[in-house]
Amino acid sequence: PPAVPTIIFPEDGGNYTTYLLDLNVSSSDNEGDSVTYYHFINDTLNSTSVDSNSTVTVGENGDFSYTVYAADAYGNSENATAIIFTIDNTTPTWNNNISNVTEFYPRSGDVIQLNVTLKDNLRLQSYIFEWNDTGSFVNDSFALISGDIYNLSLDKTITTGRGEINWRVYFNDSANNQNTTDMFSFAVADSPPTHTTPVLNASDNPNNKT
């Protein structure tokens, strides 16, 4: 019988954005016979090929198992261990921009809470928060997330004085489909003026003068 075929592509655990995949498998027969490959997606025969690779068409997003059988002309066959790959060409989305800055006018030194909900049809992977509290836009560190819905809530301390602060979130899913929220903004109120409380001593008090 032919050798157990090796699956070269798609990769086990791979993420892809196209419905049409060029399969790449390898096997050989010790007697030099032609090798017929039977390609199964989710345990259903998808295509066959003889001494060559093939393509597979998957018409939807999701996780899929792929198994290939190699058979010679006499029906002797060997199969490879199934691998799992993902098709995902859907851009993640966002909604529910809810922040407590709509409830009051924050000032320098106040801690505010910024919220937005991130969604994906399969799996979210990461986000980066960006804002211009210092006057220039600055990105927070790359942060890993998981699941198909993530309620992002950030507590941020305002350091700027009077003005407008803008913020947004960059995010992507496990297939690296990317999206960015709208640019949100809020106003920062004037900080209250500071002063030193005067202290009057006997020499300063005009009532003590003669």
C-alpha positions as CSV (number, residue, x, y, z in Angstrom):
1,P,0.0,0.0,0.0
2,P,1.1,3.6,-0.4
3,A,2.7,5.4,2.5
4,V,0.6,7.3,5.0
5,P,0.1,10.7,3.3
6,T,1.5,13.8,4.8
7,I,-0.7,16.9,4.8
8,I,1.5,20.0,4.0
9,F,-1.3,22.5,3.4
10,P,-3.6,23.5,4.9
11,E,-1.8,23.7,8.2
12,D,-3.2,22.2,11.3
13,G,-4.8,25.1,13.2
14,G,-4.4,27.4,10.2
15,N,-6.7,30.4,9.7
16,Y,-7.7,31.3,6.1
17,T,-9.9,33.9,4.5
18,T,-10.7,32.2,1.2
19,Y,-13.3,29.5,0.4
20,L,-11.0,27.9,-2.2
21,L,-7.9,26.2,-0.8
22,D,-5.1,24.5,-2.8
23,L,-4.4,21.3,-1.0
24,N,-0.8,20.0,-0.8
25,V,-0.3,16.4,0.3
26,S,2.5,13.9,-0.2
27,S,2.7,10.1,-0.4
28,S,4.3,7.4,-2.5
29,D,3.7,3.7,-3.3
30,N,6.5,1.2,-2.7
31,E,5.7,-0.6,-5.9
32,G,5.5,2.5,-8.0
33,D,1.8,2.4,-8.5
34,S,-0.2,5.5,-9.1
35,V,-1.7,7.0,-5.9
36,T,-5.2,8.2,-5.7
37,Y,-6.0,10.8,-3.0
38,Y,-9.4,11.0,-1.4
39,H,-10.0,14.3,0.3
40,F,-12.6,14.5,3.1
41,I,-13.9,17.6,4.7
42,N,-15.8,17.1,7.9
43,D,-15.9,13.3,7.0
44,T,-17.6,13.9,3.7
45,L,-15.7,13.2,0.4
46,N,-15.0,16.6,-1.2
47,S,-12.6,15.7,-4.1
48,T,-10.2,13.1,-5.5
49,S,-6.9,13.4,-7.4
50,V,-4.4,11.0,-8.9
51,D,-0.7,11.5,-8.4
52,S,-1.3,15.2,-7.8
53,N,-2.8,17.7,-5.4
54,S,-6.3,19.1,-5.6
55,T,-8.4,22.0,-4.4
56,V,-11.2,22.1,-1.9
57,T,-14.1,24.5,-1.9
58,V,-15.7,25.4,1.5
59,G,-18.7,27.7,1.1
60,E,-18.9,29.1,4.5
61,N,-17.0,30.4,7.6
62,G,-16.2,28.0,10.4
63,D,-13.9,25.3,11.7
64,F,-13.3,22.2,9.4
65,S,-11.6,18.9,9.7
66,Y,-9.6,17.6,6.7
67,T,-8.5,14.0,6.2
68,V,-6.8,12.5,3.1
69,Y,-6.7,8.8,2.2
70,A,-4.0,7.5,-0.2
71,A,-4.9,4.4,-2.2
72,D,-3.2,2.4,-4.9
73,A,-4.7,0.7,-8.0
74,Y,-5.6,-2.4,-5.9
75,G,-7.5,-0.5,-3.3
76,N,-4.9,-0.7,-0.6
77,S,-5.1,2.6,1.3
78,E,-3.7,4.5,4.2
79,N,-5.0,7.7,5.8
80,A,-3.5,10.7,7.5
81,T,-4.5,12.0,10.9
82,A,-7.2,14.6,10.5
83,I,-6.2,18.3,10.9
84,I,-8.4,21.2,11.8
85,F,-8.4,24.5,9.9
86,T,-10.6,27.6,10.0
87,I,-12.2,29.7,7.2
88,D,-13.0,33.2,8.3
89,N,-13.4,36.2,6.0
90,T,-15.8,38.2,8.1
91,T,-14.7,41.5,9.6
92,P,-15.3,41.8,13.4
93,T,-17.8,44.5,14.5
94,W,-18.4,46.7,17.5
95,N,-21.3,48.5,19.2
96,N,-22.4,49.8,22.6
97,N,-20.1,52.8,23.1
98,I,-21.1,53.6,26.6
99,S,-18.9,55.9,28.8
100,N,-19.5,57.7,32.0
101,V,-18.1,60.9,30.5
102,T,-21.6,61.6,29.3
103,E,-22.8,61.9,32.9
104,F,-20.4,64.7,34.0
105,Y,-17.7,67.0,32.7
106,P,-14.4,65.4,33.7
107,R,-11.4,67.4,34.9
108,S,-7.7,66.7,35.0
109,G,-7.1,64.0,37.6
110,D,-10.5,62.4,37.2
111,V,-10.7,58.6,36.4
112,I,-13.2,57.9,33.6
113,Q,-14.5,54.7,32.3
114,L,-14.6,54.0,28.5
115,N,-16.6,51.0,27.2
116,V,-17.3,49.4,23.8
117,T,-18.4,45.9,22.8
118,L,-16.3,43.9,20.3
119,K,-17.9,41.0,18.3
120,D,-16.8,38.4,15.8
121,N,-18.5,35.5,14.1
122,L,-15.9,33.0,15.4
123,R,-13.1,34.2,17.7
124,L,-11.7,37.6,18.6
125,Q,-7.9,37.8,19.2
126,S,-6.6,41.2,20.3
127,Y,-7.2,45.0,20.6
128,I,-5.2,48.2,20.9
129,F,-6.6,51.3,22.7
130,E,-5.6,54.7,21.4
131,W,-6.3,58.2,22.7
132,N,-4.8,61.7,22.8
133,D,-5.0,62.6,26.5
134,T,-1.4,64.1,26.3
135,G,-2.1,66.1,23.1
136,S,-0.7,63.4,20.7
137,F,-2.2,60.1,20.0
138,V,-0.7,57.3,22.0
139,N,-1.4,53.5,21.7
140,D,-1.7,51.3,24.8
141,S,0.0,47.9,24.7
142,F,-1.3,45.1,22.5
143,A,-3.9,43.1,24.5
144,L,-5.0,39.5,23.8
145,I,-8.7,38.7,24.2
146,S,-10.9,35.6,23.4
147,G,-14.4,34.6,22.6
148,D,-16.9,35.9,20.1
149,I,-18.1,38.8,22.2
150,Y,-15.8,41.0,24.4
151,N,-17.1,43.8,26.6
152,L,-14.1,46.1,26.7
153,S,-14.1,48.4,29.8
154,L,-11.1,50.7,30.5
155,D,-10.5,53.0,33.4
156,K,-8.3,55.9,32.3
157,T,-7.0,58.9,34.3
158,I,-7.2,62.3,32.6
159,T,-3.9,64.3,32.8
160,T,-4.7,67.1,30.3
161,G,-6.4,70.4,31.2
162,R,-9.2,72.0,29.3
163,G,-9.9,70.7,25.8
164,E,-11.2,67.7,23.9
165,I,-10.0,64.1,24.1
166,N,-10.4,61.6,21.3
167,W,-10.2,57.8,21.5
168,R,-10.7,54.7,19.5
169,V,-10.0,50.9,19.5
170,Y,-8.2,48.8,16.8
171,F,-9.1,45.1,17.0
172,N,-8.9,41.9,15.0
173,D,-10.1,38.3,15.0
174,S,-8.0,35.0,14.9
175,A,-7.9,35.1,11.1
176,N,-6.5,38.7,11.3
177,N,-9.6,40.3,9.9
178,Q,-9.3,43.9,11.3
179,N,-11.6,46.7,12.2
180,T,-11.5,50.0,14.0
181,T,-14.2,51.7,16.0
182,D,-15.3,55.2,15.3
183,M,-13.4,58.1,16.8
184,F,-15.1,59.1,20.0
185,S,-14.6,62.4,21.8
186,F,-15.5,64.2,25.0
187,A,-14.7,67.5,26.6
188,V,-12.5,68.1,29.6
189,A,-13.7,71.0,31.8
190,D,-11.4,73.7,33.3
191,S,-9.7,72.6,36.5
192,P,-10.7,74.7,39.5
193,P,-8.1,77.4,40.2
194,T,-5.7,76.9,43.1
195,H,-4.8,79.4,45.7
196,T,-2.9,79.7,49.0
197,T,-5.0,80.6,52.0
198,P,-3.6,83.9,53.4
199,V,-2.5,83.9,57.1
200,L,-2.7,87.2,58.9
201,N,-0.4,87.7,61.8
202,A,-0.4,90.6,64.3
203,S,1.9,92.8,62.2
204,D,-0.3,92.4,59.2
205,N,-3.5,93.3,61.0
206,P,-4.3,97.0,60.4
207,N,-6.4,97.1,63.6
208,N,-3.2,96.5,65.6
209,K,-1.5,99.6,64.2
210,T,-1.5,102.9,66.1
